[in-house]
Amino acid sequence: MSKRTLLIKDDVIGERSELGSKLILGFLSTLKSCSTYPKSIFLLNRGVLLATSNQDSIEILKDLEKLGIKIYSCQTCLESFGVLENLQVGKVGNAKDTLEALLESGNAISL
C-alpha cells in the first residue's frame, strides 16, 4: 500500500454521460487489480454520490475498503446533496481529515 491519496471530485470522469459513469466505475474496479493501492480515497462534491446512490460503485468501494483502503466522504458535500443518511461505505470525513491526508501523503491523485 502506498501513502498516496486519491481525491475523487465527481461521480463521472469527463462529461456527465453514460460514458463518464462507465469510466469512473472502470477506474475504481481496475484499482482492485493494481499491485499498489492508495492509502485513502476521499470523495468530494458529486464524488460522494459514489458512496450513497450508485449501487455498482458502492460494491466496488466496499471491495476496496476490504483491501485496507480508507474511504471518506465529505460531510459538507453529503449534507449539501441531502444524502448523509444514505452513506453505505466508508466514513464521514471533514476538511481536516482531507487536508491531513493530502499533506501526509506527499502525492495525491485527483479525478
SULMOBEL-V63497 format. One record per residue. N is the residue number from 0. SS is DSSP state (@ for helix, = for strand, . for the rest). PSI is psi in radians with two decimals (none if undefined). OMEGA is omega in whole degrees, -180 to 180 (NA if undefined). Layout:
N_SS_PSI_OMEGA ; N_SS_PSI_OMEGA
This chain:
0_._2.34_179 ; 1_._3.05_176 ; 2_._0.02_-177 ; 3_._2.66_175 ; 4_=_2.36_176 ; 5_=_2.15_-179 ; 6_=_1.99_-179 ; 7_=_2.05_-173 ; 8_._0.05_-179 ; 9_._2.83_178 ; 10_._0.17_175 ; 11_._2.87_168 ; 12_._2.16_-178 ; 13_._-2.38_-176 ; 14_._2.65_177 ; 15_._1.61_-176 ; 16_._3.06_176 ; 17_@_-0.69_178 ; 18_@_-0.78_179 ; 19_@_-0.67_177 ; 20_@_-0.75_178 ; 21_@_-0.68_-178 ; 22_@_-0.79_-179 ; 23_@_-0.68_177 ; 24_@_-0.71_178 ; 25_@_-0.71_179 ; 26_@_-0.88_-179 ; 27_@_-0.72_180 ; 28_@_-0.72_179 ; 29_@_-0.56_179 ; 30_@_-0.55_180 ; 31_._-0.49_-176 ; 32_._0.07_179 ; 33_._2.73_-180 ; 34_._-0.35_178 ; 35_._2.38_-180 ; 36_._2.68_172 ; 37_._2.74_177 ; 38_._-0.64_-177 ; 39_=_2.74_174 ; 40_=_2.19_177 ; 41_=_2.19_179 ; 42_=_2.09_-179 ; 43_._2.81_179 ; 44_@_-2.30_-178 ; 45_@_-0.19_177 ; 46_@_-0.48_180 ; 47_@_-0.39_179 ; 48_@_-0.39_177 ; 49_@_-0.44_-178 ; 50_@_0.06_-175 ; 51_._-0.61_-169 ; 52_._-0.03_180 ; 53_._1.80_-174 ; 54_@_-0.62_179 ; 55_@_-0.83_-179 ; 56_@_-0.58_178 ; 57_@_-0.78_180 ; 58_@_-0.72_179 ; 59_@_-0.79_180 ; 60_@_-0.63_176 ; 61_@_-0.71_177 ; 62_@_-0.74_179 ; 63_@_-0.67_178 ; 64_@_-0.67_178 ; 65_@_-0.43_178 ; 66_._-0.03_178 ; 67_._0.05_179 ; 68_._2.24_178 ; 69_=_2.29_-179 ; 70_=_2.22_178 ; 71_=_2.42_174 ; 72_=_2.34_-178 ; 73_=_2.13_-179 ; 74_@_-0.78_180 ; 75_@_-0.70_180 ; 76_@_-0.77_178 ; 77_@_-0.78_180 ; 78_@_-0.71_-179 ; 79_@_-0.67_179 ; 80_._-0.03_179 ; 81_._0.55_-176 ; 82_._0.27_-178 ; 83_@_-0.74_-178 ; 84_@_-0.19_-177 ; 85_@_0.03_-178 ; 86_._2.16_-175 ; 87_._-0.13_-180 ; 88_._2.51_179 ; 89_._-2.85_-177 ; 90_=_2.81_174 ; 91_=_2.25_179 ; 92_=_3.02_178 ; 93_._-3.11_-177 ; 94_@_-0.67_-180 ; 95_@_-0.79_178 ; 96_@_-0.80_-178 ; 97_@_-0.87_-179 ; 98_@_-0.76_179 ; 99_@_-0.75_179 ; 100_@_-0.75_180 ; 101_@_-0.74_-179 ; 102_@_-0.64_180 ; 103_@_-0.54_-174 ; 104_@_-0.57_-176 ; 105_._-0.47_179 ; 106_._2.19_176 ; 107_=_2.51_175 ; 108_=_2.19_-176 ; 109_=_2.30_176 ; 110_._none_NA
